[in-house]
């Protein structure tokens, strides 16, 4: 049962620090200092890995947590913990440190740029039709002939900022509330 595993995990993490668990997707997320460092699924503990730590987990015969999406098996960046690590706080601590460091690197990494979705129609790009190249037409706007909006003036930005910065007035509590 996951509750027993969570309690045992909190015991073997005593040399590392406090861990908390939150229910998610039929399992539990494992957190340290508000950062998700692991997950429990089907009573197996998986810890966060990245390019710097994956080989250590692989060398310990760990395996990635996998799930199925649209009939395809997808590996994640959470890998199982070596069974020996579950025996003592001294054995578990290095694995928890690796997971916490990997989670922090991920949290502090610059966001990845998403690739633009490709469609069969194309938007604004040249396309090949029967041996000729043509430009696709731009999408019509709701208002025909409407000009794009210009950026707000600096004075409008300052006014908006001063409205946001103003402190909110306290509302009186309704009678009977504590």
Secondary structure per residue as TSV (DSSP state, phi and psi in degrees):
chain	resnum	aa	ss	phi	psi
A	1	X	-	360.0	138.9
A	2	X	H	-59.7	-35.2
A	3	X	H	-60.9	-40.5
A	4	X	H	-66.8	-41.7
A	5	X	H	-64.8	-40.3
A	6	X	H	-62.7	-44.2
A	7	X	H	-62.7	-43.1
A	8	X	H	-64.5	-41.9
A	9	X	H	-60.9	-42.6
A	10	X	H	-63.2	-33.3
A	11	X	H	-68.2	-48.2
A	12	X	H	-75.3	-10.0
A	13	X	T	-91.8	6.4
A	14	X	T	-58.1	-34.3
A	15	X	T	-75.0	-19.3
A	16	X	T	-91.2	-48.0
A	17	X	-	143.8	178.9
A	18	X	-	-69.0	138.1
A	19	X	-	-120.6	148.5
A	20	X	E	-129.0	159.9
A	21	X	E	-128.1	142.0
A	22	X	E	-131.0	136.4
A	23	X	E	-65.3	138.6
A	24	X	E	-163.6	135.0
A	25	X	T	48.2	41.1
A	26	X	T	79.5	3.0
A	27	X	E	-135.1	-147.9
A	28	X	E	-139.5	142.0
A	29	X	E	-90.8	139.9
A	30	X	E	-107.8	126.8
A	31	X	E	-122.9	146.6
A	32	X	E	-134.0	124.6
A	33	X	T	52.6	38.6
A	34	X	T	78.9	3.4
A	35	X	E	-109.9	129.1
A	36	X	E	-73.8	119.3
A	37	X	E	-114.3	-7.7
A	38	X	E	-165.7	178.4
A	39	X	E	-149.2	154.9
A	40	X	E	-118.4	126.8
A	41	X	E	-140.0	130.8
A	42	X	T	51.8	42.1
A	43	X	T	59.1	31.4
A	44	X	E	-122.2	133.7
A	45	X	E	-90.3	129.7
A	46	X	E	-121.0	136.9
A	47	X	E	-115.1	153.4
A	48	X	E	-65.1	134.4
A	49	X	-	-128.0	163.5
A	50	X	-	-144.5	-171.2
A	51	X	T	-60.5	-29.4
A	52	X	T	-79.3	-22.2
A	53	X	T	-115.6	-12.6
A	54	X	H	-57.5	-41.7
A	55	X	H	-64.6	-34.2
A	56	X	H	-62.9	-41.6
A	57	X	H	-68.8	-41.4
A	58	X	H	-62.7	-42.2
A	59	X	H	-63.9	-25.5
A	60	X	T	-91.4	15.2
A	61	X	T	61.9	29.8
A	62	X	-	-80.9	161.7
A	63	X	-	-132.8	151.7
A	64	X	E	-74.8	151.3
A	65	X	E	-71.3	132.3
A	66	X	E	-124.6	148.1
A	67	X	E	-137.6	166.4
A	68	X	E	-109.2	129.4
A	69	X	E	-131.7	120.4
A	70	X	T	53.2	41.7
A	71	X	T	78.6	3.3
A	72	X	E	-114.8	134.4
A	73	X	E	-81.4	127.9
A	74	X	E	-119.4	121.5
A	75	X	E	-78.4	153.2
A	76	X	E	-115.8	-178.4
A	77	X	E	-94.4	24.5
A	78	X	E	-117.1	125.0
A	79	X	E	-119.1	149.4
A	80	X	E	-63.7	155.4
A	81	X	-	-94.7	140.5
A	82	X	-	-57.1	138.8
A	83	X	G	-57.2	-35.1
A	84	X	G	-62.3	-27.7
A	85	X	G	-67.4	-23.0
A	86	X	G	-78.9	-3.1
A	87	X	S	-84.9	-32.2
A	88	X	-	-153.0	157.4
A	89	X	H	-60.7	-35.4
A	90	X	H	-67.4	-34.3
A	91	X	H	-78.1	-30.3
A	92	X	H	-81.3	-35.0
A	93	X	H	-52.5	-48.6
A	94	X	H	-59.4	-35.2
A	95	X	H	-70.7	-39.0
A	96	X	H	-67.1	-37.7
A	97	X	H	-62.6	-46.1
A	98	X	H	-58.8	-43.0
A	99	X	H	-66.2	-43.0
A	100	X	H	-64.5	-43.0
A	101	X	H	-63.8	-41.0
A	102	X	H	-63.8	-42.0
A	103	X	H	-65.0	-38.4
A	104	X	H	-67.9	-40.4
A	105	X	H	-61.2	-42.5
A	106	X	H	-63.8	-44.2
A	107	X	H	-65.8	-31.4
A	108	X	H	-96.7	-0.6
A	109	X	S	-72.8	147.2
A	110	X	-	-64.7	146.9
A	111	X	-	-63.0	141.7
A	112	X	-	-76.4	143.1
A	113	X	-	-79.3	132.1
A	114	X	-	-81.4	143.0
A	115	X	-	-73.3	143.5
A	116	X	-	-67.6	138.5
A	117	X	-	-67.1	135.0
A	118	X	-	-99.7	138.0
A	119	X	-	-125.3	166.1
A	120	X	S	-72.6	-22.8
A	121	X	S	-80.3	-38.6
A	122	X	-	76.5	149.9
A	123	X	S	-131.7	103.9
A	124	X	S	81.4	-7.5
A	125	X	S	-92.5	154.1
A	126	X	E	-71.1	141.9
A	127	X	E	-130.2	154.8
A	128	X	E	-94.2	120.7
A	129	X	E	-130.7	115.3
A	130	X	T	47.9	46.3
A	131	X	T	83.1	-1.9
A	132	X	E	-117.8	154.4
A	133	X	E	-104.8	128.3
A	134	X	E	-131.5	155.9
A	135	X	E	-90.8	135.8
A	136	X	-	-75.5	153.4
A	137	X	-	-76.6	143.0
A	138	X	-	-67.1	151.9
A	139	X	-	-68.2	138.1
A	140	X	-	-71.0	150.5
A	141	X	-	-93.0	166.8
A	142	X	S	-61.0	-42.1
A	143	X	S	-103.4	123.6
A	144	X	T	-73.0	136.2
A	145	X	T	76.0	7.2
A	146	X	-	-72.8	138.2
A	147	X	-	-87.5	147.4
A	148	X	-	-64.1	146.7
A	149	X	-	-69.0	141.5
A	150	X	-	-88.3	164.8
A	151	X	-	-65.8	147.5
A	152	X	-	-65.8	151.5
A	153	X	-	-71.0	156.1
A	154	X	H	-59.7	-36.2
A	155	X	H	-65.0	-36.1
A	156	X	H	-67.6	-36.5
A	157	X	H	-66.2	-42.8
A	158	X	H	-63.7	-41.8
A	159	X	H	-62.5	-44.6
A	160	X	H	-63.4	-40.3
A	161	X	H	-66.0	-38.9
A	162	X	H	-69.9	-31.6
A	163	X	H	-67.4	-39.8
A	164	X	H	-68.9	-34.4
A	165	X	H	-76.5	-18.0
A	166	X	S	-65.9	135.3
A	167	X	-	-68.3	146.2
A	168	X	-	-82.9	145.0
A	169	X	-	-79.2	142.4
A	170	X	-	-70.9	136.8
A	171	X	-	-92.0	141.7
A	172	X	-	-69.6	144.9
A	173	X	-	-78.3	143.6
A	174	X	-	-67.3	153.3
A	175	X	T	-63.0	141.0
A	176	X	T	91.2	-10.6
A	177	X	-	-86.7	150.1
A	178	X	-	-87.3	360.0
